[in-house]
């Protein structure tokens, strides 16, 4: 029994009122300023990984974790690697007996992380609480409050302690909750009986009376139920799903799954997932899984998927090996460049996205799994909304775009407001490739960040390439002055022959005579790292560009 000083308030004496509900999106490589909860606060993490710093230390903040903070609690969310998605639900508690008024003490003393199973129900309720329009009617607001009460009930049922000594039946109920939370561990009936402090001969009859099943039958049912959820929502292979749900290996898992459900795990996943229909970039109308989990993405903007919290099972490492997010793709299976259909098929994808309009290639991969062509040269907003629709991440896409637009506008305002840049300045991004061929970047690569709303302007010649919807345009070296803007970004190529051509240009009178060079407004950037337009690179450029333009050095 808990001491009276640590018991929470009696629930029947409290009233709960939701005051705010929002989905927070925290970019990779960022850390929030320390914040102090003004009300009781629920943090429900749905994607990404990072750390939550509380007065007692830092705890992992990752998908399927929930924290309850009391008023006055100071916290910081740090996100070292991935885009972090979490719901913030603020609410007041009012006490109706004793000393009526606002209740600001801990609701669950000594408990900040809350456990609940299945967590998908928590996420569904949080989504419903944040899904309504801003101008809701009184009835809609009342319905939202009732939905919040449902969420609180779910959390408190799993976490509110009892102050009384449990009966044998209540002790067995406690082991049922233990099984629901630890089904992935090795569990024996003897262990459960000892935990309930009930004799072994008494435990099983009590368990059957409560559940209608024997303990190990119930445990297997929990594991199969969780595996069904993972089959529909996870991109993990069968062996990993077997491990996550407590089965010794994938073969035993498959056999038990079929015994209980009548179908194999693969058949279950294929028949249970809903289908949605989309038209892709080149006009194919394709039925794809409602929430695809084993995605292969073949293109140069893989950072778009990572920003949405989607990690592909396969892709082209040629585009990612030197990127700003390469550390997050260590387990990415390489399907080759050009794409290798055999390698692709071996990954058992349920969706293939290719940034290529080649119809012959499309037909080869469309025989493997549902396939969509994707315009990786399209504007960032279009790409994120397209992928958000295909991957069931529409709300994450809109939240990311809104946050990025605010940060991008603030960056350019600081640069112009501080005098680093002057209104009307032009810029160009140049690169040598295929030997001594010089190109100006158009719709793709670094230029998409330079010409973003509020940013620098293209030169007239580059504007023509943009109007023609070209990713890049070849530059006649004799007309270098026409392409070079007030700010010139020279992208250092990987190919040795192209790098030699660049070095020769940098030593030439034509380069030295450029106004940008003479004024110290020419910059060298690593093309293999910065000449991309994906969402994660664009985020990192918000930090890099002010340093480069302000004269504090260039990227290495």
N, C-alpha and C positions, 0 to 999 in steps of 0.2 A: 504493500500500500504506500502511495506517495505521501510525504509529509504535507500537512495542510498548507504550508507556506509555498509549496511548489505546485499545488493543484491549480488548474486553470479555472476561470470563472465558470459558473454554471451556465450551460448553453441556453437553457430555457429563459434565463434572465437577460439575454442579450439580443439586440436587434442589429442587423447588418445592412448597410446601404452602400451599393457600388457608386463611386463618384467619377471614375474615369477608367476607360479601357482602350488600350492602343497596342499595336504591333510595332516593336522597336527593331530597327535594322542597324547593326553596328558594323562598319566596314572592317575588312582585314587590316591587321597591323595598326589598330587604334586602341585607345583607352579612354573611357569617359572620365570627366572630372568627378571628384568625389561628390556624391549626392546624399542628401539626408531625407529619408522618408517622412513626409508630412502627415501621412495617414498610415493605416495598415496597408501592406503592399504585397501582392503576389507576383512573383517572377516565374513565368512558365516558358522554359526554353524548348524550341521546336527544331532548331538546326544550327550547325556550326559548333565551334568549341572555343573555350577561353577560360577565364578565371573570374570568380566573384570574390572580391575582397571585402570582408566583413570585420567588425571590431575584433573577433577572435582569430582572424587569419584568412587565408585564401583557400577557397574550395573550387573544384572543377565546375564550370558552367558549360553544359553540353546538352544535346537533345535528350528529351524525356526526363528532365530534372526540374523540380519545382521548389521554390523557396518562399517562405512567409516571413516578412520583416515587419517589425513593430514600429510605431511612430518614434522618430528620433534616431533610428538606426542609420548610420553612415555606411554607404557601400560604393564600390567602384567596379565596373565591368571592364575587364581587360581581354582583348581578343587578339592574340599574337599571330594567328595564322589564317583563320577562315572567317568569312562573313557570318555574323552571329544574328540569329533571329529569336526574339523572345517577347512574349506578351507581358505587359505591365498592367495589372489590375489594382487600382487604388480603391480602398473602401474605408468607411467609418464604422465603428461599433458603438452602440449606445446601450448603457446598462439601465434596466428598468426597476430594479429593486435595490435595497441597501442604500447606496448613494447614487441616485439616478443622475445620468449625464453621460458625457463622452468617455468611453472606455479606451485608455491608451496603453494599458499594460500588455504584456505578452499574452496572446491567446493560448499558445501552447508553450509554457515556460521551458526554456532550455532546448527548444526544438525549432530549428529554422528550415532544414530540408524536410519536405513532406514526401512520403512514399505512397503510391497508389497503383493499382493494377485493375484494368488495363489503362495505360497512360493515354492511349488514343482517345478515350472518352474525355479526358481532361482537355486535350487539344481541340476536340470537336466543340466542346462547350466554350472554350476561349475564342475560337473562330466565330461562333455565333454571337458572342458578346460584342465583338468588334466589327461585325459585318454590316450593321445597319447604317442608314444615311445620317448625316449630321443633324438634320432637322426632323427628328422623329416625333411622332405624335405622342400624346400622353399615354395612350394604350400601348404603343410600342415601347415606351420607356418603362412602363410597368411590367411588360413582358420581359424586358431585359433584366429587371430586378429579380424576377422569379427565376430566370435562367441562371443568374448569379447565385441565388440560394441553392439551386440544384448542384452547381459546381462546389460550393462550400460544403454541402452535405456529403458529397462524394469524398472530398478531402478529409473531412472530420471523421467520417466513418472509419477511415483507414488509420487515423493518427491521433484521435482524441483518447487520452488514457482513462482508465477506470480506477476509482479510488477504493473499490471493494475487492476482497479476496475472491477470486473466481471459483465457480463450481466446477466439477469435473467436465460437464458439458461445455462450459465456457472455456476451460483450458483446452479442450479438443478444438473448439472454434478458433482459438489462438493459433493452433498448429495448422489449421486450414489456411489462415491468413499467411502464416509462414510459408506454406507450400506455394501459395499464389505469388509470393515475392521471391522465392528461392527455387522455383521449379527447375532451373538450369543446373542446380547443384546435385551431387549424389545424396539421396535421401533414403533412409530405411525406416520401416515401421517401428523398430526398436528405438531409433533415435527420436522419432515423433512422440512415442509413448513416454520416454524419459523427459522430453521437453514439457509435456503436459502434466508430468508427475502423476501419471495414471498407469496402473499395471498393464502389461502387454495384452493379457487376456481380456481386459475391460476396454482397451482403447479401440480395437477394431469394431466391436458392436456399437459403441458410442458414435464412432465416425460414420458407420453405415446409416445409423438412425438420422444423423444430421444431413448426409449427402446422398444417401441411396446407393453408394458405391463403396467398395473396399479402398483403403488408402492408396495402394499402388495403381489401381484402376483410375482413381481420381487424378493422381499425379500424371499418369500417361495422357489422360484427357486434357489436362492443363498444357502439357507440352505440345500435343497435337494442335490444340487451339492456338497457341502462340505461334507455332510453325506455320499455320494457315495464314495468320496475319503477316508474318515475315515474307511468305511466298508472294503475297499480293503487294507488299509495300517496300520490300528490301531488294537490293541488287546483289545480295550475297549468294555465292554458290551453295549447292546442297550441303556440302560438307561443313560449311560455316553455319548454316541454319541448324543442322543437326547438333553442332557443338553448342550453339547459343540456346538451344532448347533442352539440353541435358541428355541427348542421345550419344551413345558411345561412338558411333560412326554412321556415315550416310547410308550404308546398306541396311543396317538394322532400323534406322529411321524410316527409310523408304518402305520396308516391309511392314512395320507397325502402322505407318500412315495408311497404307493400302488396306490393311486388315480392318482399320477403324472407319475409314471414309469410303472404301470401295474403289478408289482411284489412286493413281500414283501422284506424288507431289507435283510433277510437271503437268499432268492432266488437270489437276485441281487449279493450278495457276492459270492455265489457258482458258478454262471454262468459266472461272469465277470473275475474272477481271472484266470490267465494263469496257466498252469500245467507244471511241469518239472519232469523228471524221474531220479531216483537215485537208486543205489544198496547199501544196507546197510551192516553193519558188518557181519551179518550171511547169506547174500546172497539173501535177498528179493529184488525184483525189484518193486519200489513203485512210483506211481504218487502223487506228493505233490503240494500244492499251490506254485506259483512262488515266492511269498513273504509271507510266513506264519506269521500270527499276533497273534493268540491265541495258544501259544506253551506250552505244558506240557513237562517238562524235569524231568525224574526220574533217578537220579544218583548222584555221589559224586562230579562231576566237574561242578556244576552250575555256578561257577565263570567264566568258559569259555564263556558262553552266555552273562553274564553281561559285560565282557570285550569287547564284540562285540556290545554293546548297546542294547541287547535284554533282556527284563525282562519277564521271563515265567509267565503265569497266574497260573500255578500249579506246584508242585514238592513235594519232600520229605523233610520235615523240620528236620528230623533226621540228615541229612548230613549238614544242614546249621545253626542249632540253636546256635552253638558256633563259627561259622566261622568268618573270618576277615571282611566279608561283610554282616553279619546277619542284620545290621541296614537297609540294602537296600531291605530286603525281608519281611518287616512287612505286606505287603498286599498279600504275596504269599499264595495261597490256598494249604493246605496240603492234598495230595492224598494218604497218608499212606505209611507204610513200613511193609509188602510188599504192592505193589500198589493195591489200591482198585478201581476196574472198575466202580462201581457206582459213587463214588466221582469224578472220572476222567470224566465220561460222563456228569455230571452235570455242568462242566465248559465249555462245547461246544467248545472243542479244534479244530483247523484246522490242527494241527500236534502234534503227540506224539513221543517223543524221549525217549527210555528206554535203560539204560546202563546194559543190561541183555540179555543173550543168550537163556533164557528159552523159548522154542517154544510154550508151552502151554500159558504162559503169553502173548506172542506176539499175538497169535490168539485172545485172549480175548480183547486186546486193539485195534487191527486192525479192529474190528467190530465197534468201536466207531468213529475213524477218521484215516486218513493216519498215519501209524506208521513206525518208523525206529529204528533198533537196533544200538547201539553206543558203541564202544570200549573205555571206559573211562581209560583203562590202556595204551592206545596208547601214543606215544610221544606227547608232547605239540604241536609241529608244525603240526603233522598229525591231531590232534583233531581240532585245530583252522581252518585249511583249510577245513576239512570235514564240520564243522558247518557253516563256511563262505559260502560254496557252497549251503548247504541245506537252509540257512536262507537269501540268497540274500545279504550276507555281505562279499563277496570275497575281495573287496578292503580294507575294514576295517581290515579283518584278516591279510592280507599281511602287511599293515601299522603297526598294533600292533606287529606282529612278528619281523619286522625289528627293531622297536624301542626297543623292549624287548631284542633282541639279542645284540644290542649295549650296553645297560645298564648292562646286565649280564656279558658280556666280560670285561667291565670297572671295575665291582666290583671285579672279580677274579684277574684281573691284579693289582689292588690296594693291595689286600690281599697278593699276592705273592711278589709284588714289594716292599712292606713295611716291609717284613720279618715276618709278622704274620703267614704265611704259608710257608712251604718249598716244593720244587718240589718233586713230587712222593708221597706225603702224602695220606694215605687211610682214609676212613671214613665208619661208619656204623650207621644205624638208627634202634634201637631195640624197641620193645614194647611187653608187656604182654597182652594177650587177652584170652577169654574163660577160665578164672580162672588162672592157673599157667602155661599156654603155652606161651613160649617166641618165638617171630618171628623177623626176619630181613626183613626190607622193601626192595623190589626189584624194579619193574617198577613203583609202585604207591607210593603215599604219599611223605613224606619229601625227600626220597632218590632221587627222580627225580630232585630236586634242587641241591642236593649235587653232583651228578654225571653229571651235565650239562656240555656242552663244556667249557673247560678251568678250570673246578672245581676240586674237590677231586676225588680220585679213589676208586672203591669198593675193598674189600678184595677178594681173590681168590674164597672163598666159596660163597660170594654174587654175584660175577661175573657169577658163574654157574647158579644161580637163574635168573639173567638177560638174560643169553644166552637161558635159557629155557622159557623166556618170562613170568615169574611168577611175580605177583604183590607183593608177599611176600613168605618167606620160613621159616618153623619152625626150631628153633635152639635147638640142644641138649645142655642143660646146661653144660654137661661135656666137650663140645667143644667150650665154650664161647670164649676162647682165639683165636680160629681160625676165629671167625666171627668179633671180636672186632677190629676196625681199629685204626689208630693213633689218630683219633678223634672219639669219641663215643657220639651219641645223643640218650639219653634214653627218650622215649616219655611216658609221664605220662598218664596212662589209666583212663577211666571214671569208669569202673566197680570196685566196692569195693574189690572183691576177687582178681582181677588182680592187683589192686594197692597194696594190702597186699603182693602179691607175689613179686612185684617190690621192695617194701620196704625191704623185707627179702633178696633179692639179693644184694641190695645196702649196706647191713650190713655184707655181707658174705666175707670170705677171697678170694673167686674166683674173686669177683668184685674189691676188693681193690688191688689185685695183677696185675690188668690190667695196662700196661704201660700208656695208656691214662688217667686212673684215677690218677696214681701216678704223672703224669706231669701236672695235672690240665686241661686236655683236654677232660673231660667228662661233658656233658651238659644235663640239664633237660628241656624239652619243653612240653607244654600242647598239647597232641595228638588231642584233639577235636578242636584245633585251627590251628595247624601247620602241622598235618600229612595229608596234601592234596596236590595235584599236579595241581589244576586248575589255570587258568591264573591270577586271582586276588591274590590268595595266593602266587603264584610265584613272583608277583610284590612286595608284602609286604616283602617277604623273602630277597629281594635285600637290604632292609634296616636293617632287623633283623640279618642276618648272620654275617655281619661285626662287629656288636656290640657283639654278642655272642662269635665269634671266637677271637675277640680282647680282651676278658676278661671284657667286660663292663656290664655283667649281661645277664640273660636268660629271655625268654618270660614267662609271668605269666599265 
